[in-house]
Amino acid sequence: MDDSKTVEAYLESVNASVVEFVRFEVGEGIEKASNDFESEVAATMAAALNN
């Protein structure tokens, strides 16, 4: 890898061009579960009482 060249210079040297590019963000599309501690404890207690 030659860090001294820009992307533009490299593309010109290999006679190529960028047609399209996509930007990805870390964690994109991953939904984090929303945890409500109070309701979680209540559900655990209800399950324990029903057994």
A tleap script that builds the chain and sets N, CA, C and O, in Angstrom:
source leaprc.protein.ff14SB
mol = sequence {
  NMET ASP ASP SER LYS THR VAL GLU ALA TYR
  LEU GLU SER VAL ASN ALA SER VAL VAL GLU
  PHE VAL ARG PHE GLU VAL GLY GLU GLY ILE
  GLU LYS ALA SER ASN ASP PHE GLU SER GLU
  VAL ALA ALA THR MET ALA ALA ALA LEU ASN
  CASN
}
set mol.1.N position { 0.846 -1.168 0.000 }
set mol.1.CA position { 0.000 0.000 0.000 }
set mol.1.C position { 0.897 1.238 0.000 }
set mol.1.O position { 1.806 1.363 0.821 }
set mol.2.N position { 0.632 2.126 -0.912 }
set mol.2.CA position { 1.432 3.343 -1.035 }
set mol.2.C position { 0.648 4.516 -0.456 }
set mol.2.O position { -0.244 5.055 -1.111 }
set mol.3.N position { 0.979 4.909 0.763 }
set mol.3.CA position { 0.260 5.992 1.429 }
set mol.3.C position { 0.603 7.369 0.879 }
set mol.3.O position { -0.043 8.356 1.231 }
set mol.4.N position { 1.613 7.443 0.022 }
set mol.4.CA position { 2.004 8.748 -0.501 }
set mol.4.C position { 1.103 9.194 -1.651 }
set mol.4.O position { 1.086 10.376 -1.994 }
set mol.5.N position { 0.357 8.270 -2.251 }
set mol.5.CA position { -0.536 8.607 -3.366 }
set mol.5.C position { -1.942 8.904 -2.866 }
set mol.5.O position { -2.433 8.290 -1.919 }
set mol.6.N position { -2.571 9.862 -3.530 }
set mol.6.CA position { -3.977 10.125 -3.240 }
set mol.6.C position { -4.818 9.119 -4.013 }
set mol.6.O position { -4.325 8.450 -4.922 }
set mol.7.N position { -6.070 9.020 -3.652 }
set mol.7.CA position { -6.978 8.121 -4.370 }
set mol.7.C position { -7.058 8.546 -5.827 }
set mol.7.O position { -7.040 7.707 -6.728 }
set mol.8.N position { -7.147 9.836 -6.051 }
set mol.8.CA position { -7.222 10.349 -7.419 }
set mol.8.C position { -5.996 9.949 -8.235 }
set mol.8.O position { -6.122 9.508 -9.378 }
set mol.9.N position { -4.814 10.102 -7.649 }
set mol.9.CA position { -3.576 9.753 -8.359 }
set mol.9.C position { -3.518 8.263 -8.656 }
set mol.9.O position { -3.110 7.868 -9.748 }
set mol.10.N position { -3.916 7.438 -7.708 }
set mol.10.CA position { -3.895 5.992 -7.932 }
set mol.10.C position { -4.864 5.606 -9.046 }
set mol.10.O position { -4.515 4.823 -9.930 }
set mol.11.N position { -6.067 6.149 -9.008 }
set mol.11.CA position { -7.058 5.819 -10.037 }
set mol.11.C position { -6.556 6.211 -11.424 }
set mol.11.O position { -6.755 5.475 -12.390 }
set mol.12.N position { -5.909 7.365 -11.520 }
set mol.12.CA position { -5.355 7.787 -12.809 }
set mol.12.C position { -4.240 6.850 -13.266 }
set mol.12.O position { -4.120 6.573 -14.460 }
set mol.13.N position { -3.425 6.359 -12.336 }
set mol.13.CA position { -2.297 5.498 -12.704 }
set mol.13.C position { -2.740 4.127 -13.201 }
set mol.13.O position { -2.008 3.477 -13.947 }
set mol.14.N position { -3.914 3.684 -12.801 }
set mol.14.CA position { -4.406 2.372 -13.245 }
set mol.14.C position { -5.564 2.521 -14.231 }
set mol.14.O position { -6.248 1.550 -14.555 }
set mol.15.N position { -5.774 3.752 -14.703 }
set mol.15.CA position { -6.825 4.048 -15.672 }
set mol.15.C position { -8.194 3.546 -15.195 }
set mol.15.O position { -8.889 2.822 -15.907 }
set mol.16.N position { -8.556 3.945 -13.986 }
set mol.16.CA position { -9.833 3.538 -13.396 }
set mol.16.C position { -10.571 4.773 -12.900 }
set mol.16.O position { -10.000 5.858 -12.798 }
set mol.17.N position { -11.836 4.589 -12.599 }
set mol.17.CA position { -12.620 5.681 -12.038 }
set mol.17.C position { -13.615 5.126 -11.029 }
set mol.17.O position { -13.990 3.955 -11.081 }
set mol.18.N position { -14.029 5.976 -10.124 }
set mol.18.CA position { -15.020 5.595 -9.120 }
set mol.18.C position { -16.391 5.839 -9.721 }
set mol.18.O position { -16.705 6.946 -10.157 }
set mol.19.N position { -17.199 4.797 -9.740 }
set mol.19.CA position { -18.547 4.910 -10.289 }
set mol.19.C position { -19.535 5.212 -9.173 }
set mol.19.O position { -20.477 5.985 -9.350 }
set mol.20.N position { -19.307 4.593 -8.022 }
set mol.20.CA position { -20.232 4.757 -6.908 }
set mol.20.C position { -19.493 4.409 -5.621 }
set mol.20.O position { -18.580 3.583 -5.623 }
set mol.21.N position { -19.888 5.039 -4.534 }
set mol.21.CA position { -19.342 4.640 -3.242 }
set mol.21.C position { -20.447 4.733 -2.207 }
set mol.21.O position { -21.410 5.483 -2.364 }
set mol.22.N position { -20.288 3.961 -1.153 }
set mol.22.CA position { -21.286 3.883 -0.088 }
set mol.22.C position { -20.593 4.129 1.241 }
set mol.22.O position { -19.496 3.625 1.483 }
set mol.23.N position { -21.230 4.895 2.087 }
set mol.23.CA position { -20.681 5.170 3.422 }
set mol.23.C position { -21.423 4.314 4.436 }
set mol.23.O position { -22.651 4.360 4.515 }
set mol.24.N position { -20.686 3.540 5.203 }
set mol.24.CA position { -21.265 2.722 6.258 }
set mol.24.C position { -20.876 3.302 7.609 }
set mol.24.O position { -19.744 3.746 7.801 }
set mol.25.N position { -21.807 3.294 8.529 }
set mol.25.CA position { -21.539 3.762 9.879 }
set mol.25.C position { -21.529 2.551 10.803 }
set mol.25.O position { -22.368 1.658 10.673 }
set mol.26.N position { -20.604 2.521 11.711 }
set mol.26.CA position { -20.495 1.392 12.634 }
set mol.26.C position { -21.802 1.233 13.399 }
set mol.26.O position { -22.307 2.182 13.999 }
set mol.27.N position { -22.343 0.015 13.368 }
set mol.27.CA position { -23.577 -0.270 14.090 }
set mol.27.C position { -24.834 0.106 13.334 }
set mol.27.O position { -25.934 -0.057 13.862 }
set mol.28.N position { -24.708 0.596 12.141 }
set mol.28.CA position { -25.863 1.006 11.364 }
set mol.28.C position { -26.773 -0.188 11.111 }
set mol.28.O position { -26.309 -1.250 10.697 }
set mol.29.N position { -28.049 -0.017 11.356 }
set mol.29.CA position { -29.016 -1.077 11.124 }
set mol.29.C position { -29.195 -2.008 12.309 }
set mol.29.O position { -30.061 -2.883 12.287 }
set mol.30.N position { -28.392 -1.828 13.335 }
set mol.30.CA position { -28.529 -2.653 14.535 }
set mol.30.C position { -29.330 -1.858 15.554 }
set mol.30.O position { -28.909 -0.793 16.005 }
set mol.31.N position { -30.481 -2.392 15.906 }
set mol.31.CA position { -31.315 -1.698 16.873 }
set mol.31.C position { -31.006 -2.213 18.265 }
set mol.31.O position { -31.033 -3.417 18.518 }
set mol.32.N position { -30.718 -1.307 19.141 }
set mol.32.CA position { -30.413 -1.675 20.514 }
set mol.32.C position { -31.726 -1.832 21.273 }
set mol.32.O position { -32.600 -0.968 21.220 }
set mol.33.N position { -31.844 -2.951 21.977 }
set mol.33.CA position { -33.059 -3.198 22.752 }
set mol.33.C position { -33.156 -2.180 23.881 }
set mol.33.O position { -32.185 -1.911 24.589 }
set mol.34.N position { -34.341 -1.629 24.027 }
set mol.34.CA position { -34.580 -0.679 25.098 }
set mol.34.C position { -35.041 -1.461 26.324 }
set mol.34.O position { -36.117 -2.059 26.316 }
set mol.35.N position { -34.236 -1.455 27.363 }
set mol.35.CA position { -34.570 -2.208 28.564 }
set mol.35.C position { -35.082 -1.273 29.647 }
set mol.35.O position { -34.413 -0.318 30.040 }
set mol.36.N position { -36.280 -1.571 30.115 }
set mol.36.CA position { -36.861 -0.840 31.227 }
set mol.36.C position { -36.705 -1.742 32.444 }
set mol.36.O position { -37.409 -2.744 32.570 }
set mol.37.N position { -35.794 -1.396 33.329 }
set mol.37.CA position { -35.444 -2.256 34.457 }
set mol.37.C position { -36.665 -2.568 35.320 }
set mol.37.O position { -36.835 -3.703 35.764 }
set mol.38.N position { -37.510 -1.575 35.558 }
set mol.38.CA position { -38.688 -1.774 36.413 }
set mol.38.C position { -39.632 -2.819 35.829 }
set mol.38.O position { -40.101 -3.704 36.545 }
set mol.39.N position { -39.912 -2.720 34.530 }
set mol.39.CA position { -40.822 -3.694 33.918 }
set mol.39.C position { -40.169 -5.065 33.811 }
set mol.39.O position { -40.858 -6.084 33.873 }
set mol.40.N position { -38.859 -5.102 33.654 }
set mol.40.CA position { -38.142 -6.379 33.603 }
set mol.40.C position { -38.231 -7.098 34.950 }
set mol.40.O position { -38.456 -8.308 34.999 }
set mol.41.N position { -38.055 -6.352 36.040 }
set mol.41.CA position { -38.168 -6.936 37.380 }
set mol.41.C position { -39.597 -7.396 37.627 }
set mol.41.O position { -39.811 -8.477 38.175 }
set mol.42.N position { -40.569 -6.595 37.234 }
set mol.42.CA position { -41.975 -6.961 37.423 }
set mol.42.C position { -42.310 -8.235 36.656 }
set mol.42.O position { -43.023 -9.094 37.175 }
set mol.43.N position { -41.814 -8.372 35.438 }
set mol.43.CA position { -42.071 -9.572 34.641 }
set mol.43.C position { -41.411 -10.791 35.271 }
set mol.43.O position { -41.987 -11.879 35.271 }
set mol.44.N position { -40.210 -10.617 35.805 }
set mol.44.CA position { -39.506 -11.719 36.467 }
set mol.44.C position { -40.254 -12.148 37.722 }
set mol.44.O position { -40.399 -13.342 37.981 }
set mol.45.N position { -40.725 -11.188 38.495 }
set mol.45.CA position { -41.482 -11.496 39.716 }
set mol.45.C position { -42.796 -12.191 39.380 }
set mol.45.O position { -43.184 -13.145 40.056 }
set mol.46.N position { -43.482 -11.721 38.342 }
set mol.46.CA position { -44.749 -12.335 37.935 }
set mol.46.C position { -44.523 -13.770 37.488 }
set mol.46.O position { -45.315 -14.654 37.814 }
set mol.47.N position { -43.457 -14.006 36.749 }
set mol.47.CA position { -43.142 -15.360 36.290 }
set mol.47.C position { -42.805 -16.255 37.476 }
set mol.47.O position { -43.191 -17.423 37.496 }
set mol.48.N position { -42.087 -15.721 38.468 }
set mol.48.CA position { -41.712 -16.508 39.646 }
set mol.48.C position { -42.939 -16.847 40.484 }
set mol.48.O position { -43.024 -17.944 41.037 }
set mol.49.N position { -43.878 -15.933 40.583 }
set mol.49.CA position { -45.090 -16.168 41.372 }
set mol.49.C position { -46.031 -17.154 40.690 }
set mol.49.O position { -46.792 -17.847 41.365 }
set mol.50.N position { -45.989 -17.226 39.373 }
set mol.50.CA position { -46.865 -18.135 38.624 }
set mol.50.C position { -46.330 -19.560 38.597 }
set mol.50.O position { -47.049 -20.470 38.185 }
set mol.51.N position { -45.112 -19.777 39.015 }
set mol.51.CA position { -44.522 -21.133 39.002 }
set mol.51.C position { -44.677 -21.798 40.304 }
set mol.51.O position { -44.242 -22.937 40.472 }
savepdb mol mol.pdb
quit
